[in-house]
Amino acid sequence: MIDDACIRIFDSQGQDYKQAFQIFLDHTNQKRNARTWLERVVKELPNRRAFIDAGAGNGEMAKTFAGSFTQTIAIEPNTYLLNQLRQALPAVEAIDHPIMEA
């Protein structure tokens, strides 16, 4: 049985979500590991027409690779993160829908 008092539900547009997500990012090497792996993969691509970043967040990963591709598309349904992405990368095509709708 699950105790409902122990479950926190975060509104993805709310301040609590932003804080919890930032804590997660501050304490994980997931993005660094993904970036290292992707850099190796990108170097070996025969051509680089489009980079699609699904779940682009604030655009940190898209920013890393945007210069290596002819076109960069960032998919991010969270309005707060999408606004950060658009400010950081105004030339990137930013899509504000969940990936299955994009």
PyMOL CGO cylinders between C-alpha atoms (Angstrom):
from pymol import cmd
from pymol.cgo import CYLINDER

trace = [
    CYLINDER, 0.00, 0.00, 0.00, 1.26, 3.48, -0.87, 0.3, 1, 1, 1, 1, 1, 1,
    CYLINDER, 1.26, 3.48, -0.87, 0.98, 6.26, 1.68, 0.3, 1, 1, 1, 1, 1, 1,
    CYLINDER, 0.98, 6.26, 1.68, -0.40, 9.26, -0.25, 0.3, 1, 1, 1, 1, 1, 1,
    CYLINDER, -0.40, 9.26, -0.25, 1.28, 11.60, 2.23, 0.3, 1, 1, 1, 1, 1, 1,
    CYLINDER, 1.28, 11.60, 2.23, 4.69, 10.49, 0.90, 0.3, 1, 1, 1, 1, 1, 1,
    CYLINDER, 4.69, 10.49, 0.90, 3.95, 11.22, -2.74, 0.3, 1, 1, 1, 1, 1, 1,
    CYLINDER, 3.95, 11.22, -2.74, 4.65, 14.72, -4.06, 0.3, 1, 1, 1, 1, 1, 1,
    CYLINDER, 4.65, 14.72, -4.06, 3.13, 15.73, -7.36, 0.3, 1, 1, 1, 1, 1, 1,
    CYLINDER, 3.13, 15.73, -7.36, 4.88, 18.54, -9.19, 0.3, 1, 1, 1, 1, 1, 1,
    CYLINDER, 4.88, 18.54, -9.19, 3.26, 20.91, -11.65, 0.3, 1, 1, 1, 1, 1, 1,
    CYLINDER, 3.26, 20.91, -11.65, 5.81, 21.04, -14.48, 0.3, 1, 1, 1, 1, 1, 1,
    CYLINDER, 5.81, 21.04, -14.48, 5.25, 24.79, -14.69, 0.3, 1, 1, 1, 1, 1, 1,
    CYLINDER, 5.25, 24.79, -14.69, 5.64, 25.39, -10.96, 0.3, 1, 1, 1, 1, 1, 1,
    CYLINDER, 5.64, 25.39, -10.96, 8.54, 26.62, -8.88, 0.3, 1, 1, 1, 1, 1, 1,
    CYLINDER, 8.54, 26.62, -8.88, 8.79, 23.34, -6.91, 0.3, 1, 1, 1, 1, 1, 1,
    CYLINDER, 8.79, 23.34, -6.91, 9.32, 21.40, -10.15, 0.3, 1, 1, 1, 1, 1, 1,
    CYLINDER, 9.32, 21.40, -10.15, 11.97, 23.86, -11.32, 0.3, 1, 1, 1, 1, 1, 1,
    CYLINDER, 11.97, 23.86, -11.32, 13.81, 23.51, -8.02, 0.3, 1, 1, 1, 1, 1, 1,
    CYLINDER, 13.81, 23.51, -8.02, 13.58, 19.69, -7.95, 0.3, 1, 1, 1, 1, 1, 1,
    CYLINDER, 13.58, 19.69, -7.95, 14.75, 19.45, -11.57, 0.3, 1, 1, 1, 1, 1, 1,
    CYLINDER, 14.75, 19.45, -11.57, 17.70, 21.76, -10.91, 0.3, 1, 1, 1, 1, 1, 1,
    CYLINDER, 17.70, 21.76, -10.91, 18.71, 19.67, -7.88, 0.3, 1, 1, 1, 1, 1, 1,
    CYLINDER, 18.71, 19.67, -7.88, 18.61, 16.58, -10.08, 0.3, 1, 1, 1, 1, 1, 1,
    CYLINDER, 18.61, 16.58, -10.08, 20.80, 18.25, -12.72, 0.3, 1, 1, 1, 1, 1, 1,
    CYLINDER, 20.80, 18.25, -12.72, 23.25, 19.51, -10.11, 0.3, 1, 1, 1, 1, 1, 1,
    CYLINDER, 23.25, 19.51, -10.11, 23.77, 16.00, -8.75, 0.3, 1, 1, 1, 1, 1, 1,
    CYLINDER, 23.77, 16.00, -8.75, 23.99, 13.83, -11.84, 0.3, 1, 1, 1, 1, 1, 1,
    CYLINDER, 23.99, 13.83, -11.84, 26.56, 13.33, -14.56, 0.3, 1, 1, 1, 1, 1, 1,
    CYLINDER, 26.56, 13.33, -14.56, 23.95, 12.10, -17.03, 0.3, 1, 1, 1, 1, 1, 1,
    CYLINDER, 23.95, 12.10, -17.03, 24.16, 15.13, -19.31, 0.3, 1, 1, 1, 1, 1, 1,
    CYLINDER, 24.16, 15.13, -19.31, 27.96, 15.16, -19.28, 0.3, 1, 1, 1, 1, 1, 1,
    CYLINDER, 27.96, 15.16, -19.28, 28.06, 11.46, -20.16, 0.3, 1, 1, 1, 1, 1, 1,
    CYLINDER, 28.06, 11.46, -20.16, 25.47, 11.90, -22.91, 0.3, 1, 1, 1, 1, 1, 1,
    CYLINDER, 25.47, 11.90, -22.91, 27.36, 14.86, -24.37, 0.3, 1, 1, 1, 1, 1, 1,
    CYLINDER, 27.36, 14.86, -24.37, 30.66, 12.94, -24.44, 0.3, 1, 1, 1, 1, 1, 1,
    CYLINDER, 30.66, 12.94, -24.44, 29.02, 9.98, -26.18, 0.3, 1, 1, 1, 1, 1, 1,
    CYLINDER, 29.02, 9.98, -26.18, 27.18, 12.20, -28.68, 0.3, 1, 1, 1, 1, 1, 1,
    CYLINDER, 27.18, 12.20, -28.68, 30.35, 14.14, -29.52, 0.3, 1, 1, 1, 1, 1, 1,
    CYLINDER, 30.35, 14.14, -29.52, 32.01, 10.86, -30.55, 0.3, 1, 1, 1, 1, 1, 1,
    CYLINDER, 32.01, 10.86, -30.55, 28.99, 9.84, -32.63, 0.3, 1, 1, 1, 1, 1, 1,
    CYLINDER, 28.99, 9.84, -32.63, 28.67, 13.24, -34.34, 0.3, 1, 1, 1, 1, 1, 1,
    CYLINDER, 28.67, 13.24, -34.34, 32.34, 13.26, -35.36, 0.3, 1, 1, 1, 1, 1, 1,
    CYLINDER, 32.34, 13.26, -35.36, 31.80, 10.03, -37.30, 0.3, 1, 1, 1, 1, 1, 1,
    CYLINDER, 31.80, 10.03, -37.30, 28.63, 11.07, -39.15, 0.3, 1, 1, 1, 1, 1, 1,
    CYLINDER, 28.63, 11.07, -39.15, 29.09, 11.27, -42.94, 0.3, 1, 1, 1, 1, 1, 1,
    CYLINDER, 29.09, 11.27, -42.94, 26.81, 14.34, -43.11, 0.3, 1, 1, 1, 1, 1, 1,
    CYLINDER, 26.81, 14.34, -43.11, 25.13, 16.57, -40.59, 0.3, 1, 1, 1, 1, 1, 1,
    CYLINDER, 25.13, 16.57, -40.59, 21.91, 17.97, -41.96, 0.3, 1, 1, 1, 1, 1, 1,
    CYLINDER, 21.91, 17.97, -41.96, 19.64, 17.99, -38.90, 0.3, 1, 1, 1, 1, 1, 1,
    CYLINDER, 19.64, 17.99, -38.90, 20.06, 17.63, -35.16, 0.3, 1, 1, 1, 1, 1, 1,
    CYLINDER, 20.06, 17.63, -35.16, 16.85, 16.94, -33.24, 0.3, 1, 1, 1, 1, 1, 1,
    CYLINDER, 16.85, 16.94, -33.24, 16.94, 17.40, -29.49, 0.3, 1, 1, 1, 1, 1, 1,
    CYLINDER, 16.94, 17.40, -29.49, 13.82, 15.78, -28.01, 0.3, 1, 1, 1, 1, 1, 1,
    CYLINDER, 13.82, 15.78, -28.01, 13.27, 16.93, -24.45, 0.3, 1, 1, 1, 1, 1, 1,
    CYLINDER, 13.27, 16.93, -24.45, 15.64, 19.81, -25.08, 0.3, 1, 1, 1, 1, 1, 1,
    CYLINDER, 15.64, 19.81, -25.08, 15.14, 21.45, -21.70, 0.3, 1, 1, 1, 1, 1, 1,
    CYLINDER, 15.14, 21.45, -21.70, 16.87, 24.82, -21.57, 0.3, 1, 1, 1, 1, 1, 1,
    CYLINDER, 16.87, 24.82, -21.57, 18.81, 24.09, -24.78, 0.3, 1, 1, 1, 1, 1, 1,
    CYLINDER, 18.81, 24.09, -24.78, 22.14, 23.19, -23.22, 0.3, 1, 1, 1, 1, 1, 1,
    CYLINDER, 22.14, 23.19, -23.22, 22.62, 20.08, -25.39, 0.3, 1, 1, 1, 1, 1, 1,
    CYLINDER, 22.62, 20.08, -25.39, 21.26, 21.73, -28.52, 0.3, 1, 1, 1, 1, 1, 1,
    CYLINDER, 21.26, 21.73, -28.52, 23.70, 24.59, -27.98, 0.3, 1, 1, 1, 1, 1, 1,
    CYLINDER, 23.70, 24.59, -27.98, 26.58, 22.12, -27.93, 0.3, 1, 1, 1, 1, 1, 1,
    CYLINDER, 26.58, 22.12, -27.93, 25.68, 20.64, -31.32, 0.3, 1, 1, 1, 1, 1, 1,
    CYLINDER, 25.68, 20.64, -31.32, 23.84, 23.42, -33.19, 0.3, 1, 1, 1, 1, 1, 1,
    CYLINDER, 23.84, 23.42, -33.19, 27.01, 24.58, -34.94, 0.3, 1, 1, 1, 1, 1, 1,
    CYLINDER, 27.01, 24.58, -34.94, 27.76, 21.08, -36.21, 0.3, 1, 1, 1, 1, 1, 1,
    CYLINDER, 27.76, 21.08, -36.21, 24.50, 20.69, -38.16, 0.3, 1, 1, 1, 1, 1, 1,
    CYLINDER, 24.50, 20.69, -38.16, 22.77, 22.57, -40.95, 0.3, 1, 1, 1, 1, 1, 1,
    CYLINDER, 22.77, 22.57, -40.95, 19.52, 22.66, -38.95, 0.3, 1, 1, 1, 1, 1, 1,
    CYLINDER, 19.52, 22.66, -38.95, 18.74, 22.18, -35.27, 0.3, 1, 1, 1, 1, 1, 1,
    CYLINDER, 18.74, 22.18, -35.27, 15.25, 21.35, -34.00, 0.3, 1, 1, 1, 1, 1, 1,
    CYLINDER, 15.25, 21.35, -34.00, 14.54, 21.41, -30.27, 0.3, 1, 1, 1, 1, 1, 1,
    CYLINDER, 14.54, 21.41, -30.27, 11.39, 19.80, -28.86, 0.3, 1, 1, 1, 1, 1, 1,
    CYLINDER, 11.39, 19.80, -28.86, 10.43, 20.99, -25.36, 0.3, 1, 1, 1, 1, 1, 1,
    CYLINDER, 10.43, 20.99, -25.36, 6.83, 21.07, -24.06, 0.3, 1, 1, 1, 1, 1, 1,
    CYLINDER, 6.83, 21.07, -24.06, 7.69, 22.73, -20.72, 0.3, 1, 1, 1, 1, 1, 1,
    CYLINDER, 7.69, 22.73, -20.72, 7.00, 26.44, -21.18, 0.3, 1, 1, 1, 1, 1, 1,
    CYLINDER, 7.00, 26.44, -21.18, 9.53, 27.55, -18.56, 0.3, 1, 1, 1, 1, 1, 1,
    CYLINDER, 9.53, 27.55, -18.56, 12.38, 25.56, -20.14, 0.3, 1, 1, 1, 1, 1, 1,
    CYLINDER, 12.38, 25.56, -20.14, 11.26, 26.42, -23.67, 0.3, 1, 1, 1, 1, 1, 1,
    CYLINDER, 11.26, 26.42, -23.67, 11.50, 30.13, -22.89, 0.3, 1, 1, 1, 1, 1, 1,
    CYLINDER, 11.50, 30.13, -22.89, 15.07, 29.64, -21.64, 0.3, 1, 1, 1, 1, 1, 1,
    CYLINDER, 15.07, 29.64, -21.64, 15.89, 27.65, -24.77, 0.3, 1, 1, 1, 1, 1, 1,
    CYLINDER, 15.89, 27.65, -24.77, 14.48, 30.33, -27.08, 0.3, 1, 1, 1, 1, 1, 1,
    CYLINDER, 14.48, 30.33, -27.08, 16.46, 33.04, -25.30, 0.3, 1, 1, 1, 1, 1, 1,
    CYLINDER, 16.46, 33.04, -25.30, 19.71, 31.06, -25.47, 0.3, 1, 1, 1, 1, 1, 1,
    CYLINDER, 19.71, 31.06, -25.47, 19.22, 29.81, -29.06, 0.3, 1, 1, 1, 1, 1, 1,
    CYLINDER, 19.22, 29.81, -29.06, 16.96, 32.15, -31.05, 0.3, 1, 1, 1, 1, 1, 1,
    CYLINDER, 16.96, 32.15, -31.05, 18.02, 30.61, -34.40, 0.3, 1, 1, 1, 1, 1, 1,
    CYLINDER, 18.02, 30.61, -34.40, 16.99, 27.08, -33.39, 0.3, 1, 1, 1, 1, 1, 1,
    CYLINDER, 16.99, 27.08, -33.39, 13.55, 25.82, -34.43, 0.3, 1, 1, 1, 1, 1, 1,
    CYLINDER, 13.55, 25.82, -34.43, 11.82, 25.27, -31.08, 0.3, 1, 1, 1, 1, 1, 1,
    CYLINDER, 11.82, 25.27, -31.08, 8.71, 23.12, -30.92, 0.3, 1, 1, 1, 1, 1, 1,
    CYLINDER, 8.71, 23.12, -30.92, 6.47, 23.47, -27.85, 0.3, 1, 1, 1, 1, 1, 1,
    CYLINDER, 6.47, 23.47, -27.85, 4.63, 20.14, -28.06, 0.3, 1, 1, 1, 1, 1, 1,
    CYLINDER, 4.63, 20.14, -28.06, 5.22, 16.70, -26.58, 0.3, 1, 1, 1, 1, 1, 1,
    CYLINDER, 5.22, 16.70, -26.58, 7.36, 14.53, -28.87, 0.3, 1, 1, 1, 1, 1, 1,
    CYLINDER, 7.36, 14.53, -28.87, 4.47, 12.37, -30.07, 0.3, 1, 1, 1, 1, 1, 1,
    CYLINDER, 4.47, 12.37, -30.07, 2.68, 15.52, -31.27, 0.3, 1, 1, 1, 1, 1, 1,
    CYLINDER, 2.68, 15.52, -31.27, 5.80, 17.12, -32.74, 0.3, 1, 1, 1, 1, 1, 1,
]
cmd.load_cgo(trace, "trace")
